[in-house]
Amino acid sequence: MRKKWGKVVAMVLVCGGCLTACGTAKQENHSVVPTTATTNTTNNTNTKESKATSSPKISKEENNKKRKDNPENLKNIKLSVDRWDTKKADFSIEAIRFGTGGGGVVDFGQNWEFIAYEENLGTVLEKNPDYFVESLEYTDDENEKHKAARYFKNNNSYILYEKNEKGRKHNYLCLVNQMLTLDYPKYMSENQKRITFPYPCYKSLSNWEIEAAWENNEDLLEEKFWGQYSYEELKKFYSNFERTTAKCSDENQTIQVKAMEHVYEEKTGDVSIVIDFKHKNFVVEDMRGKKIFEKVDIWEDFEKQYTSAGKVGGKEFFYDKYSTNILCVEKGKRTACIDEDTRDILFEDDGFNCVGKSVEMKVSKKSNSQKIYLDATLYMEEEGSEWEIRATLMFDSKGKFVKRIS
């Protein structure tokens, strides 16, 4: 029973060095073609928007002409995605879908659909010239590169690309909002609080992903955030947005970006996130500038949820009393003792997944350097009745789970 909580954090503004506006573009509800285009690659350049006067010209890729789709199986589709900053979506792409080719993917900020042989990125772009900015190479969250097109409307940046799927006759047509979604820390996430804000790559960093990496001494934020874009690259990306959306400090190497707070699926109000590249930190603040949380709050919250079960030699075991997570710490390094699939079923037959209240663990006195035992007490509760179940878990000399012996 692995709980999947919260998310990430942000930084305090360092004193000195006044903030300057990253965003320079004036928003208009018209087609836009910046004189220089912003991409999510290292070639980012500052942009200014001007009204488009013609459809974008993009070369068409070779289509598979050996087999043609039955026109009866084709249908017109409209891909739409959510805005990062309001409670509605106001940008759509029209295309032709292969009607019997299976489903697509629709999620917050992204929409995928199969497209027919006759359609490709070039043909779809010709039919959708409004708000087109540039053609580019887009790197997705899995670090895969795609030929793509960028659109910009009402302070929202969108990427349209064609995605090859292994084993599929038809490609996907993908539309994503360039934004990042971050969970609040676990102790603040009972209502599934999170924020969204503009970001070059469509990405969602859930708290349970960050925690899973933390359990193995890895910093997912370093890999997925600071390790992917430099300060200069992000500054160039935000140059497209309104002055009130992003402010940059070259001296402090910080960017303050307006964000939208969510509770469950509802967008509830404005906050901001201060991204600090010097200290690899970020702080989420309310509109008065008061800190809501920062990166250190996430790590401290992970630490607080674990209780020591005792030591065997140089190893100390820690457990989460509200789930089945067990960590072994040796010389300051954490190791997850039980893989996630095993955690989910460890006490399933006892009913812990349904009516478990908490668990308590203690290193057994019969433990030695080769075989380590943890005595577990499960506290159960249902309809006013309470009872206990006892079990013993065995681990090897490296602290890895072997089996349940009672």
Protein Blocks (a to p, Z undefined) as FASTA:
>chain_A
ZZdedddddddddeehiaddfblcdcdddddddfbdcdfbfkbccddddddfbdcddddd
dddfkbccdfklgccdddddddfkbcbdfbdcdddddfknopadddehiacddddfkbcf
klmmmmmmghpabdcddddfkopacddddddeehiacdddddddehiabdcddddddddd
ddddfklmmnopacddddfbacdddfklmmmmmmnopafklmmmmmmpcfklmmmmmmmp
cfklpccdfklopacddddddehjbcfbdcdddddfklopaddddfkopafbdfklmmmm
mmmmpccebdehjbccdddfkbccdcddeehiacdfbdfklmmmmmmmnommmmpcbdcd
dddfkbcfkbccddddddddeehiacdddddddddfkopafbdcZZ
